[in-house]
Amino acid sequence: MSQYTLNINGQSRSVDVAPETPMLWVLRDHLDLVGTKFGCGIGMCGACTIHLDGTPVRGCQTPVSTVGTKRITTIEGLSANATHPLQKAWMELDVPQCGYCQAGQLMSAAALLRDKPKPTDADIDAAMAGNLCRCATYTRIRAGIHRAAELGGAR
């Protein structure tokens, strides 16, 4: 076991875990931040997407020992009270069906809107290609991203 001090959602958090422990399990099992979901465990579905210094990464494939001083943002850090434009758009348009993949969808969409405040359909499709939705709400996800852009994007 090793001691790690992590910058998560703007707060310093310490954990004592094995260096190879994936960030997904650090967040869920050791820090009780359960918004990041386990989907496939091999980095293919996107349900576990978090940001490291603003870049979307797969939490299931990111060992805690590789994080260092990078800022970690989880779905809980997107907005404390659901006022992020993406969260507003998701609720307004009733984007999710089962909702399981939505934390990863929102985190990938937030990175997209930060880089491209007015994305095209092609921009959205390219940025979101690594996030799978078993309910196939892709057209609603795309509409939600467009609506979030209208509401002010990534803040």
DSSP file (Angstrom, degrees, kcal/mol; ACC not computed):
  #  RESIDUE AA STRUCTURE BP1 BP2  ACC     N-H-->O    O-->H-N    N-H-->O    O-->H-N    TCO  KAPPA ALPHA  PHI   PSI    X-CA   Y-CA   Z-CA
    1    1 A M              0   0    0      0, 0.0     2,-0.3     0, 0.0    17,-0.2   0.000 360.0 360.0 360.0 149.8    0.0    0.0    0.0
    2    2 A S  E     -A   17   0A   0     15,-2.4    15,-1.9     2,-0.0     2,-0.5  -0.965 360.0-117.8-136.2 153.1    1.0    3.6   -0.7
    3    3 A Q  E     -A   16   0A   0     -2,-0.3     2,-0.4    13,-0.2    13,-0.2  -0.793  31.9-176.2 -93.2 130.1   -0.3    6.9    0.5
    4    4 A Y  E     -A   15   0A   0     11,-3.0    11,-2.5    -2,-0.5     2,-0.6  -0.989  17.1-155.8-127.2 135.6   -1.6    9.3   -2.3
    5    5 A T  E     -A   14   0A   0     -2,-0.4     2,-0.3     9,-0.2     9,-0.2  -0.962  24.0-171.2-109.3 119.4   -2.8   12.8   -1.9
    6    6 A L  E     -A   13   0A   0      7,-3.7     7,-3.1    -2,-0.6     2,-0.9  -0.841  27.6-133.1-116.8 146.1   -5.2   13.6   -4.8
    7    7 A N  E     +Ab  12  71A   0     63,-0.6    65,-3.2    -2,-0.3     2,-0.6  -0.841  37.4 174.5 -96.1  98.9   -6.8   16.8   -6.0
    8    8 A I  E >   -Ab  11  72A   0      3,-2.9     3,-1.8    -2,-0.9    65,-0.2  -0.934  65.5 -22.0-116.5 118.9  -10.4   15.7   -6.5
    9    9 A N  T 3  S-     0   0    0     63,-3.2    -1,-0.2    -2,-0.6    64,-0.1   0.855 128.0 -50.6  53.0  38.7  -13.1   18.2   -7.4
   10   10 A G  T 3  S+     0   0    0     62,-0.4     2,-0.4     1,-0.2    -1,-0.3   0.495 119.7 103.1  82.5   4.4  -11.0   21.0   -5.9
   11   11 A Q  E <  S-A    8   0A   0     -3,-1.8    -3,-2.9     2,-0.0     2,-0.5  -0.926  72.5-120.4-121.3 146.4  -10.3   19.3   -2.6
   12   12 A S  E     +A    7   0A   0     -2,-0.4     2,-0.4    -5,-0.2    -5,-0.2  -0.730  36.3 179.2 -83.0 124.4   -7.3   17.5   -1.3
   13   13 A R  E     -A    6   0A   0     -7,-3.1    -7,-3.7    -2,-0.5     2,-0.4  -0.986  14.1-150.4-129.3 138.0   -8.1   13.8   -0.5
   14   14 A S  E     +A    5   0A   0     -2,-0.4     2,-0.3    -9,-0.2    -9,-0.2  -0.874  15.6 176.5-110.9 141.5   -5.7   11.2    0.8
   15   15 A V  E     -A    4   0A   0    -11,-2.5   -11,-3.0    -2,-0.4     2,-0.6  -0.981  24.9-145.7-138.8 151.7   -5.9    7.4    0.2
   16   16 A D  E     +A    3   0A   0     -2,-0.3     2,-0.3   -13,-0.2   -13,-0.2  -0.904  48.3 133.7-118.0  98.5   -3.8    4.5    1.2
   17   17 A V  E     -A    2   0A   0    -15,-1.9   -15,-2.4    -2,-0.6    -2,-0.1  -0.881  61.6 -79.3-141.0 166.5   -4.1    2.0   -1.7
   18   18 A A    >   -     0   0    0     -2,-0.3     3,-2.1   -17,-0.2    46,-0.3  -0.448  45.3-118.0 -66.2 143.7   -1.9   -0.2   -3.9
   19   19 A P  T 3  S+     0   0    0      0, 0.0    46,-1.8     0, 0.0    47,-0.2   0.790 112.5  54.2 -56.3 -30.4   -0.2    1.8   -6.7
   20   20 A E  T 3  S+     0   0    0     43,-0.2    -2,-0.0    44,-0.1     0, 0.0   0.450  76.4 126.0 -86.3   1.3   -2.0   -0.2   -9.5
   21   21 A T    <   -     0   0    0     -3,-2.1    43,-2.7    42,-0.1    44,-0.2  -0.417  65.6-119.8 -62.0 123.8   -5.5    0.5   -8.1
   22   22 A P  B >>  -E   63   0B   0      0, 0.0     4,-1.8     0, 0.0     3,-0.8  -0.345  15.4-121.5 -63.9 145.4   -7.6    2.0  -10.8
   23   23 A M  H 3> S+     0   0    0     39,-2.7     4,-2.9    36,-0.5     5,-0.3   0.824 110.3  67.1 -56.6 -32.9   -9.0    5.5  -10.1
   24   24 A L  H 3> S+     0   0    0     35,-2.0     4,-2.4     1,-0.2    -1,-0.2   0.925 106.7  39.2 -52.9 -46.8  -12.5    4.1  -10.6
   25   25 A W  H <>>S+     0   0    0     -3,-0.8     4,-2.0    34,-0.3     5,-0.9   0.802 112.2  56.5 -79.2 -29.5  -12.1    2.0   -7.4
   26   26 A V  I  X>S+     0   0    0     -4,-1.8     4,-1.1     3,-0.2     5,-1.1   0.956 114.0  41.2 -60.9 -48.8  -10.2    4.7   -5.5
   27   27 A L  I  X5S+     0   0    0     -4,-2.9     6,-2.9     3,-0.2     4,-0.6   0.952 125.3  33.1 -64.1 -51.7  -13.2    7.1   -6.2
   28   28 A R  I  <5S+     0   0    0     -4,-2.4     4,-0.5    -5,-0.3    -3,-0.2   0.944 129.0  29.7 -74.3 -50.0  -16.0    4.6   -5.5
   29   29 A D  I  <5S+     0   0    0     -4,-2.0    -3,-0.2    -5,-0.2    -2,-0.1   0.771 130.8  29.1 -88.2 -27.2  -14.6    2.3   -2.8
   30   30 A H  I  <<S+     0   0    0     -4,-1.1    -3,-0.2    -5,-0.9    -2,-0.1   0.702 130.8  29.3-107.8 -23.4  -12.2    4.5   -0.9
   31   31 A L  S  <<S-     0   0    0     -5,-1.1    -3,-0.2    -4,-0.6    -4,-0.1   0.377  94.3-125.4-119.7   2.4  -13.7    8.0   -1.3
   32   32 A D        +     0   0    0     -4,-0.5     2,-0.9    -6,-0.2    -4,-0.2   0.794  62.1 140.2  56.2  32.4  -17.4    7.3   -1.6
   33   33 A L    >   +     0   0    0     -6,-2.9     3,-0.6    -7,-0.2    -1,-0.2  -0.808  19.3 166.3-100.9  88.5  -17.7    9.2   -4.9
   34   34 A V  T 3   +     0   0    0     -2,-0.9    -1,-0.1     1,-0.2    -6,-0.1   0.312  46.5  93.4 -95.3   8.3  -20.0    6.7   -6.6
   35   35 A G  T 3   +     0   0    0     -8,-0.1     2,-0.4     2,-0.1    -1,-0.2   0.850  69.3  81.3 -68.2 -33.0  -21.1    8.8   -9.6
   36   36 A T  S <  S-     0   0    0     -3,-0.6     2,-0.2   -12,-0.1    12,-0.2  -0.629  81.0-146.4 -73.7 124.9  -18.4    7.4  -11.7
   37   37 A K        -     0   0    0     10,-1.5     2,-0.5    -2,-0.4    22,-0.1  -0.640  12.2-127.5-102.7 151.3  -19.7    4.0  -12.9
   38   38 A F        +     0   0    0     -2,-0.2    -1,-0.0     1,-0.2     0, 0.0  -0.840  41.2 153.8 -88.3 125.6  -18.2    0.7  -13.7
   39   39 A G  S    S-     0   0    0     -2,-0.5    -1,-0.2    62,-0.0    62,-0.0   0.668  71.3 -15.2-114.8 -76.9  -19.2   -0.5  -17.1
   40   40 A C  S    S-     0   0    0      0, 0.0    -2,-0.1     0, 0.0     0, 0.0   0.705  70.3-136.7-108.6 -26.2  -16.9   -2.8  -19.0
   41   41 A G  S    S+     0   0    0      1,-0.0    -3,-0.0     0, 0.0     0, 0.0   0.444  88.3  80.4  82.1  -0.8  -13.6   -2.6  -17.0
   42   42 A I  S    S-     0   0    0     19,-0.0    16,-0.0     0, 0.0    -1,-0.0   0.198 106.5-105.9-123.1  15.2  -11.5   -2.5  -20.2
   43   43 A G  S    S+     0   0    0      1,-0.1    15,-0.1    14,-0.0    18,-0.0   0.661  90.7 107.9  76.2  16.7  -11.9    1.2  -21.1
   44   44 A M  S    S+     0   0    0      1,-0.1    -1,-0.1    87,-0.0    88,-0.0   0.712  71.4  47.0 -99.4 -22.5  -14.2    0.6  -24.0
   45   45 A C  S    S-     0   0    0     86,-0.1    87,-2.9    87,-0.0    -1,-0.1   0.761  85.8-137.6 -99.0 -25.5  -17.6    1.9  -22.8
   46   46 A G    >   +     0   0    0     85,-0.2     3,-1.7     1,-0.0    62,-0.1   0.416  64.6 123.8  87.0  -2.8  -16.9    5.3  -21.3
   47   47 A A  T 3  S+     0   0    0      1,-0.3   -10,-1.5    57,-0.1    57,-0.3   0.789  76.0  51.2 -61.8 -26.2  -19.1    4.9  -18.2
   48   48 A C  T 3  S+     0   0    0    -12,-0.2    11,-1.7    55,-0.1    -1,-0.3   0.153  79.3 147.6 -97.7  18.4  -16.1    5.5  -15.9
   49   49 A T  E <   +C   58   0A   0     -3,-1.7     2,-0.3     9,-0.2     9,-0.2  -0.340  14.5 162.8 -64.0 129.4  -14.9    8.7  -17.7
   50   50 A I  E     -C   57   0A   0      7,-2.3     7,-2.9     5,-0.1     2,-0.4  -0.823  35.3-110.3-130.6 171.6  -13.3   11.3  -15.4
   51   51 A H  E     -CD  56  73A   0     22,-2.5    22,-2.2    -2,-0.3     2,-0.5  -0.913  17.7-166.2-108.9 137.0  -11.1   14.3  -16.2
   52   52 A L  E >  S-CD  55  72A   0      3,-2.4     3,-2.0    -2,-0.4    20,-0.2  -0.980  88.3 -22.1-114.9 114.1   -7.4   14.6  -15.4
   53   53 A D  T 3  S-     0   0    0     18,-3.3    19,-0.1    -2,-0.5    -1,-0.1   0.863 130.7 -50.6  49.1  39.0   -6.4   18.3  -15.8
   54   54 A G  T 3  S+     0   0    0     17,-0.4    -1,-0.3     1,-0.2    60,-0.1   0.317 113.6 117.7  88.6  -8.0   -9.5   18.6  -18.1
   55   55 A T  E <   -C   52   0A   0     -3,-2.0    -3,-2.4     1,-0.0    -1,-0.2  -0.813  67.6-121.0 -96.1 127.4   -8.7   15.7  -20.3
   56   56 A P  E     +C   51   0A   0      0, 0.0     2,-0.3     0, 0.0    -5,-0.2  -0.473  41.0 168.6 -67.5 131.9  -11.3   12.8  -20.3
   57   57 A V  E     -C   50   0A   0     -7,-2.9    -7,-2.3    -2,-0.2     2,-0.7  -0.926  41.0-101.5-136.5 162.1   -9.7    9.5  -19.3
   58   58 A R  E >   -C   49   0A   0     -2,-0.3     3,-1.2    -9,-0.2     4,-0.4  -0.781  23.4-155.7 -87.9 117.2  -11.1    6.1  -18.4
   59   59 A G  G >  S+     0   0    0    -11,-1.7   -35,-2.0    -2,-0.7     3,-0.7   0.789  92.0  60.1 -62.7 -29.0  -11.1    5.7  -14.6
   60   60 A C  G 3  S+     0   0    0      1,-0.2    -1,-0.3   -37,-0.2   -11,-0.0   0.689 111.8  39.6 -73.6 -16.8  -11.0    1.9  -14.9
   61   61 A Q  G <  S+     0   0    0     -3,-1.2    -1,-0.2     1,-0.1    -2,-0.2   0.303  95.3  90.9-113.5   6.7   -7.7    2.1  -16.8
   62   62 A T    <   -     0   0    0     -3,-0.7   -39,-2.7    -4,-0.4   -38,-0.2  -0.873  67.2-146.4-110.3 102.4   -6.0    4.9  -14.9
   63   63 A P  B >   -E   22   0B   0      0, 0.0     3,-2.0     0, 0.0     4,-0.4  -0.401  18.7-125.7 -65.9 141.9   -3.8    3.6  -12.0
   64   64 A V  G >> S+     0   0    0    -43,-2.7     3,-1.4     1,-0.3     4,-0.6   0.823 107.9  66.0 -55.9 -32.9   -3.7    6.0   -9.0
   65   65 A S  G 34 S+     0   0    0    -46,-1.8    -1,-0.3     1,-0.3   -45,-0.1   0.663  97.7  54.3 -67.1 -15.2    0.1    6.0   -9.2
   66   66 A T  G <4 S+     0   0    0     -3,-2.0    -1,-0.3   -47,-0.2    -2,-0.2   0.514  91.6  74.3 -94.3  -5.7    0.0    7.7  -12.6
   67   67 A V  T X4  +     0   0    0     -3,-1.4     3,-1.9    -4,-0.4    -2,-0.2   0.903  60.9 161.0 -78.9 -42.3   -2.2   10.7  -11.5
   68   68 A G  T 3< S-     0   0    0     -4,-0.6    -1,-0.2     1,-0.2    -2,-0.1  -0.355  73.7 -19.8  59.6-128.0    0.4   12.7   -9.4
   69   69 A T  T 3  S+     0   0    0     -2,-0.1    -1,-0.2   -63,-0.1    -2,-0.1   0.284  97.4 131.9 -98.1   9.2   -0.7   16.3   -9.0
   70   70 A K    <   -     0   0    0     -3,-1.9   -63,-0.6     1,-0.1     2,-0.4  -0.300  65.1-108.8 -62.0 145.3   -3.2   16.4  -11.8
   71   71 A R  E     -b    7   0A   0    -65,-0.1   -18,-3.3   -63,-0.1     2,-0.5  -0.645  32.3-153.1 -75.8 126.7   -6.6   17.8  -11.1
   72   72 A I  E     -bD   8  52A   0    -65,-3.2   -63,-3.2    -2,-0.4     2,-0.5  -0.885  11.0-171.9-102.8 128.7   -9.2   15.1  -11.0
   73   73 A T  E     - D   0  51A   0    -22,-2.2   -22,-2.5    -2,-0.5     2,-0.2  -0.989   4.4-176.6-121.7 129.4  -12.8   16.0  -11.9
   74   74 A T    >>  -     0   0    0     -2,-0.5     3,-1.3   -24,-0.2     4,-0.6  -0.588  48.1 -90.9-110.2 176.6  -15.6   13.6  -11.4
   75   75 A I  H >> S+     0   0    0      1,-0.3     3,-0.9     2,-0.2     4,-0.6   0.839 127.8  59.8 -57.5 -33.0  -19.3   13.9  -12.2
   76   76 A E  H 34 S+     0   0    0      1,-0.2    -1,-0.3     2,-0.2     3,-0.2   0.783 103.9  51.5 -65.7 -25.5  -19.8   15.2   -8.7
   77   77 A G  H <4 S+     0   0    0     -3,-1.3    -1,-0.2     1,-0.2    -2,-0.2   0.527  87.0  81.4 -89.2  -7.0  -17.4   18.0   -9.5
   78   78 A L  H << S-     0   0    0     -3,-0.9     2,-0.3    -4,-0.6    -1,-0.2   0.925 118.2 -20.4 -63.0 -43.2  -19.2   19.1  -12.6
   79   79 A S    ><  -     0   0    0     -4,-0.6     3,-0.5    -3,-0.2    -1,-0.3  -0.884  51.0-144.5-165.5 134.9  -21.7   21.0  -10.5
   80   80 A A  T 3  S+     0   0    0     -2,-0.3    -1,-0.1     1,-0.2    -2,-0.1   0.744 103.6  27.9 -73.3 -22.9  -22.7   20.8   -6.8
   81   81 A N  T 3  S-     0   0    0      0, 0.0    -1,-0.2     0, 0.0     0, 0.0   0.016 113.6 -98.8-133.4  30.2  -26.3   21.6   -7.5
   82   82 A A  S <  S+     0   0    0     -3,-0.5    -2,-0.1     1,-0.1    -3,-0.0   0.819  84.5 125.7  59.4  35.4  -27.1   20.4  -11.1
   83   83 A T        +     0   0    0      4,-0.1    -1,-0.1     5,-0.0    -4,-0.1   0.404  30.0 117.1-103.8   1.5  -26.6   23.9  -12.6
   84   84 A H  S  > S-     0   0    0      1,-0.1     4,-2.5     4,-0.0     3,-0.3  -0.464  77.4-118.6 -64.2 140.8  -24.0   23.0  -15.2
   85   85 A P  H  > S+     0   0    0      0, 0.0     4,-2.6     0, 0.0     5,-0.2   0.839 114.3  53.3 -52.8 -35.6  -25.5   23.7  -18.7
   86   86 A L  H  > S+     0   0    0     67,-0.3     4,-2.8     2,-0.2     5,-0.2   0.926 109.2  47.6 -66.1 -42.7  -25.1   20.0  -19.6
   87   87 A Q  H  > S+     0   0    0     -3,-0.3     4,-2.0     2,-0.2     5,-0.2   0.908 112.9  48.9 -64.5 -40.8  -27.0   18.9  -16.5
   88   88 A K  H  X S+     0   0    0     -4,-2.5     4,-2.9     2,-0.2    -2,-0.2   0.940 113.4  46.7 -61.9 -46.4  -29.8   21.5  -17.2
   89   89 A A  H  X S+     0   0    0     -4,-2.6     4,-2.6    -5,-0.2    -2,-0.2   0.903 109.5  54.2 -63.4 -41.8  -30.0   20.4  -20.8
   90   90 A W  H  <>S+     0   0    0     -4,-2.8     5,-2.1     1,-0.2     4,-0.5   0.909 114.4  41.1 -59.4 -42.5  -30.1   16.7  -19.8
   91   91 A M  H ><5S+     0   0    0     -4,-2.0     3,-0.6     3,-0.2    -2,-0.2   0.920 114.0  51.8 -71.9 -43.4  -33.0   17.3  -17.5
   92   92 A E  H 3<5S+     0   0    0     -4,-2.9    -2,-0.2     1,-0.2    -1,-0.2   0.897 119.8  34.4 -59.7 -42.2  -34.8   19.7  -19.8
   93   93 A L  T 3<5S-     0   0    0     -4,-2.6    -1,-0.2    -5,-0.2    -2,-0.2   0.387 103.2-126.4 -96.5   2.6  -34.7   17.2  -22.7
   94   94 A D  T < 5 +     0   0    0     -3,-0.6    -3,-0.2    -4,-0.5    -4,-0.1   0.943  43.8 172.3  50.9  53.7  -35.0   14.0  -20.6
   95   95 A V      < +     0   0    0     -5,-2.1    46,-0.2    -6,-0.2    45,-0.1   0.924  44.8  70.0 -64.2 -50.7  -31.9   12.7  -22.2
   96   96 A P        -     0   0    0      0, 0.0     0, 0.0     0, 0.0     0, 0.0  -0.322  47.8-177.8 -75.7 153.0  -31.2    9.5  -20.2
   97   97 A Q  S    S-     0   0    0     -2,-0.0    -2,-0.0     0, 0.0    -3,-0.0   0.699  91.3  -0.4-103.4 -78.4  -33.3    6.4  -20.3
   98   98 A C  S    S-     0   0    0      1,-0.0     0, 0.0     0, 0.0     0, 0.0   0.822  90.1-146.9 -80.7 -29.7  -31.7    4.0  -17.8
   99   99 A G    >   +     0   0    0     -4,-0.1     3,-1.0     1,-0.0     4,-0.4   0.315  59.8 121.4  89.4  -8.1  -29.1    6.6  -16.9
  100  100 A Y  T 3  S+     0   0    0      1,-0.3     3,-0.4     2,-0.1     4,-0.3   0.880  80.2  38.3 -61.2 -40.2  -26.2    4.2  -16.2
  101  101 A C  T 3> S+     0   0    0      1,-0.2     4,-2.1     2,-0.1     3,-0.5   0.533  90.8  96.2 -84.6  -6.3  -23.8    5.6  -18.8
  102  102 A Q  H <> S+     0   0    0     -3,-1.0     4,-3.1     1,-0.2     5,-0.2   0.788  74.2  58.6 -66.2 -32.2  -24.8    9.2  -18.3
  103  103 A A  H  > S+     0   0    0     -4,-0.4     4,-2.1    -3,-0.4    -1,-0.2   0.944 112.1  42.9 -59.9 -45.6  -22.0   10.3  -15.9
  104  104 A G  H  > S+     0   0    0     -3,-0.5     4,-2.2    -4,-0.3    -2,-0.2   0.888 113.2  52.6 -66.1 -39.1  -19.5    9.3  -18.6
  105  105 A Q  H  X S+     0   0    0     -4,-2.1     4,-2.5     1,-0.2    -2,-0.2   0.942 111.1  47.0 -60.2 -47.6  -21.5   10.9  -21.3
  106  106 A L  H  X S+     0   0    0     -4,-3.1     4,-2.5     1,-0.2    -2,-0.2   0.887 110.9  51.2 -63.6 -40.2  -21.7   14.1  -19.4
  107  107 A M  H  X S+     0   0    0     -4,-2.1     4,-1.6    -5,-0.2    -1,-0.2   0.902 112.9  45.1 -67.2 -40.1  -17.9   14.1  -18.6
  108  108 A S  H  X S+     0   0    0     -4,-2.2     4,-2.0     2,-0.2    -2,-0.2   0.907 113.8  50.4 -67.3 -40.6  -17.0   13.6  -22.3
  109  109 A A  H  X S+     0   0    0     -4,-2.5     4,-2.8    -5,-0.2     5,-0.2   0.874 106.1  55.8 -65.1 -37.4  -19.5   16.2  -23.4
  110  110 A A  H  X S+     0   0    0     -4,-2.5     4,-1.8     1,-0.2    -1,-0.2   0.905 108.2  47.7 -62.1 -41.3  -18.1   18.7  -20.9
  111  111 A A  H  X S+     0   0    0     -4,-1.6     4,-1.8     2,-0.2    -1,-0.2   0.904 111.8  51.3 -65.8 -40.4  -14.6   18.3  -22.4
  112  112 A L  H  X S+     0   0    0     -4,-2.0     4,-3.1     1,-0.2    -2,-0.2   0.952 110.8  46.7 -59.6 -50.5  -16.1   18.7  -25.9
  113  113 A L  H  < S+     0   0    0     -4,-2.8    41,-0.4     1,-0.2    -1,-0.2   0.813 108.4  56.2 -66.5 -29.4  -17.9   22.0  -25.0
  114  114 A R  H  < S+     0   0    0     -4,-1.8    -1,-0.2    -5,-0.2    -2,-0.2   0.912 118.1  34.1 -64.5 -40.8  -14.8   23.4  -23.3
  115  115 A D  H  < S+     0   0    0     -4,-1.8    -2,-0.2     1,-0.3    -1,-0.2   0.792 134.6  25.2 -85.1 -30.2  -12.9   22.9  -26.5
  116  116 A K     <  -     0   0    0     -4,-3.1    -1,-0.3    -5,-0.2    -2,-0.1  -0.782  64.4-174.6-137.3  89.0  -15.7   23.6  -29.0
  117  117 A P  S    S+     0   0    0      0, 0.0    35,-0.1     0, 0.0    -1,-0.1   0.738  87.5  34.7 -60.6 -24.0  -18.4   25.8  -27.5
  118  118 A K  S    S-     0   0    0     35,-0.0    28,-0.1    32,-0.0    -5,-0.0  -0.613  87.2-173.8-127.6  71.5  -20.6   25.5  -30.6
  119  119 A P        -     0   0    0      0, 0.0     2,-0.1     0, 0.0    30,-0.1  -0.304  17.0-133.3 -72.4 150.0  -20.0   21.9  -31.8
  120  120 A T     >  -     0   0    0      1,-0.1     4,-2.4    -2,-0.0     5,-0.2  -0.409  33.8-100.0 -85.0 171.4  -21.4   20.5  -35.0
  121  121 A D  H  > S+     0   0    0      1,-0.2     4,-3.0     2,-0.2     5,-0.2   0.908 127.4  52.2 -58.0 -41.1  -23.1   17.1  -35.2
  122  122 A A  H  > S+     0   0    0      2,-0.2     4,-2.3     1,-0.2    -1,-0.2   0.893 108.1  50.7 -64.0 -39.7  -19.8   15.7  -36.6
  123  123 A D  H  > S+     0   0    0      2,-0.2     4,-2.5     1,-0.2    -1,-0.2   0.931 113.1  46.3 -60.6 -45.5  -17.8   17.2  -33.7
  124  124 A I  H  X S+     0   0    0     -4,-2.4     4,-2.4     1,-0.2    -2,-0.2   0.937 111.7  50.1 -63.8 -47.9  -20.3   15.7  -31.2
  125  125 A D  H  X S+     0   0    0     -4,-3.0     4,-0.6     1,-0.2    -1,-0.2   0.900 113.6  46.1 -59.8 -41.2  -20.2   12.3  -32.9
  126  126 A A  H >< S+     0   0    0     -4,-2.3     3,-0.6    -5,-0.2     4,-0.3   0.926 115.5  45.0 -67.4 -45.0  -16.4   12.2  -32.9
  127  127 A A  H 3< S+     0   0    0     -4,-2.5     3,-0.3     1,-0.2    -2,-0.2   0.819 119.2  41.3 -69.4 -30.7  -16.0   13.3  -29.3
  128  128 A M  H >< S+     0   0    0     -4,-2.4     3,-2.2    -5,-0.2    -1,-0.2   0.419  82.2 103.1 -98.6   0.4  -18.7   11.0  -28.0
  129  129 A A  T << S+     0   0    0     -4,-0.6    -1,-0.2    -3,-0.6    -2,-0.1   0.776  79.2  54.8 -57.4 -29.1  -17.8    7.9  -30.1
  130  130 A G  T 3  S+     0   0    0     -3,-0.3     2,-0.6    -4,-0.3    -1,-0.3   0.435  91.5  84.5 -86.4   1.8  -16.1    6.2  -27.1
  131  131 A N    <   -     0   0    0     -3,-2.2     2,-0.3   -85,-0.1   -85,-0.2  -0.914  67.0-157.5-108.8 115.7  -19.1    6.5  -24.9
  132  132 A L        -     0   0    0    -87,-2.9     2,-0.5    -2,-0.6   -27,-0.1  -0.681   7.4-162.7 -94.4 144.3  -21.6    3.7  -25.3
  133  133 A C    >   -     0   0    0     -2,-0.3     3,-1.4     1,-0.1     5,-0.2  -0.968   7.2-161.6-125.9 113.0  -25.3    3.8  -24.4
  134  134 A R  T 3  S+     0   0    0     -2,-0.5    -1,-0.1     1,-0.3    -2,-0.0   0.759  95.1  53.2 -66.3 -23.4  -27.0    0.5  -24.1
  135  135 A C  T 3  S-     0   0    0     -3,-0.1    -1,-0.3     2,-0.0    -3,-0.0   0.520 107.1-129.4 -88.4  -6.1  -30.4    2.2  -24.4
  136  136 A A    <   +     0   0    0     -3,-1.4     3,-0.4     1,-0.1     4,-0.1   0.890  52.0 153.4  61.7  44.4  -29.3    4.0  -27.7
  137  137 A T     >  +     0   0    0      1,-0.2     4,-2.5     2,-0.1     3,-0.4  -0.006  23.5 129.5 -89.3  31.4  -30.3    7.5  -26.7
  138  138 A Y  H  >  +     0   0    0      1,-0.2     4,-2.6     2,-0.2    -1,-0.2   0.845  67.8  51.8 -58.0 -39.0  -27.6    8.9  -29.0
  139  139 A T  H  > S+     0   0    0     -3,-0.4     4,-2.1     1,-0.2    -1,-0.2   0.885 112.5  46.5 -68.0 -35.1  -29.9   11.4  -30.7
  140  140 A R  H  > S+     0   0    0     -3,-0.4     4,-2.6     2,-0.2    -2,-0.2   0.866 110.9  52.8 -72.2 -35.4  -31.1   12.7  -27.4
  141  141 A I  H  X S+     0   0    0     -4,-2.5     4,-2.2     2,-0.2    -2,-0.2   0.944 110.8  47.2 -62.3 -46.9  -27.5   12.9  -26.2
  142  142 A R  H  X S+     0   0    0     -4,-2.6     4,-2.3     1,-0.2    -2,-0.2   0.922 113.0  48.5 -60.9 -44.4  -26.6   14.9  -29.3
  143  143 A A  H  X S+     0   0    0     -4,-2.1     4,-2.6     1,-0.2    -1,-0.2   0.890 109.8  53.6 -62.5 -38.9  -29.6   17.2  -28.8
  144  144 A G  H  X S+     0   0    0     -4,-2.6     4,-2.5     2,-0.2    -1,-0.2   0.880 107.9  49.4 -63.3 -39.0  -28.6   17.6  -25.1
  145  145 A I  H  X S+     0   0    0     -4,-2.2     4,-2.1     2,-0.2    -2,-0.2   0.920 111.4  48.8 -67.4 -43.2  -25.1   18.8  -26.1
  146  146 A H  H  X S+     0   0    0     -4,-2.3     4,-1.8     2,-0.2    -2,-0.2   0.923 112.7  48.6 -60.8 -42.8  -26.5   21.3  -28.6
  147  147 A R  H  X S+     0   0    0     -4,-2.6     4,-1.7     1,-0.2    -2,-0.2   0.908 109.1  52.4 -65.1 -41.4  -28.9   22.6  -25.9
  148  148 A A  H  X>S+     0   0    0     -4,-2.5     5,-2.9     1,-0.2     4,-0.6   0.883 106.0  54.7 -61.2 -38.3  -26.1   22.9  -23.4
  149  149 A A  H ><5S+     0   0    0     -4,-2.1     3,-0.9     1,-0.2    -1,-0.2   0.909 108.0  49.4 -61.3 -40.7  -24.1   24.9  -25.9
  150  150 A E  H 3<5S+     0   0    0     -4,-1.8    -1,-0.2     1,-0.2    -2,-0.2   0.841 109.1  53.5 -64.3 -33.4  -27.1   27.3  -26.2
  151  151 A L  H 3<5S-     0   0    0     -4,-1.7    -1,-0.2    -5,-0.1    -2,-0.2   0.499 138.4 -73.1 -82.8  -4.3  -27.2   27.5  -22.4
  152  152 A G  T X<5 -     0   0    0     -3,-0.9     3,-1.1    -4,-0.6    -3,-0.2   0.498  60.6-128.5 125.1   6.2  -23.6   28.5  -22.0
  153  153 A G  T 3 <S-     0   0    0     -5,-2.9   -67,-0.3     1,-0.2   -39,-0.1  -0.283  71.6  -9.8  66.5-131.7  -21.6   25.4  -22.7
  154  154 A A  T 3         0   0    0    -41,-0.4    -1,-0.2   -69,-0.1   -40,-0.1   0.473 360.0 360.0 -91.2  -4.0  -18.9   24.2  -20.4
  155  155 A R    <         0   0    0     -3,-1.1    -2,-0.1   -42,-0.1    -1,-0.1   0.500 360.0 360.0  55.2 360.0  -18.7   27.2  -18.0
